[in-house]
């Protein structure tokens, strides 16, 4: 974030100034894999995606988006495989960014269905 923009806060530490969001203070960062998947589900549903199937356990959660595309959340990271089978990771602290990436993958097949 740029200093002076809404939501930006500065943190001074040992003479160094860091600019960014403090989402951990206002609890917008998911506290668990289940919460991260729930937030991801909300963002994808708001983007118009349907037939999303979440599941969660104590230390891992998942979201089935379509055949061949399931997102797992474990250890603070979203994990899935792209259409070529290559592993993809994204920080669980950014479910909105993960939703943008996933919406781009799922959209062509959703349109064809």
GIHU-V347218 format. One line per field, one symbol per residue. psi: psi as a letter, one per 20 degrees, with the letter a starting at -180 (. if undefined). burial: # if it has 9 or more other C-alpha atoms within 8 Angstrom, else .. A space follows every 50 residues. Layout:
psi->???
burial->???
This chain:
psi->qpqiqpipqqopolippppaqlhhgjkippirhghghgggggghhhjjpr lpoqqqagjqqropgrpjoppqopkjppprpaijjpqpqqpiimhghhgg ghhhghghhhhh.
burial->.......###........##........##..#########.###...#. .#.#.#...#######..######.#######.......#######.##. ..#.##.......
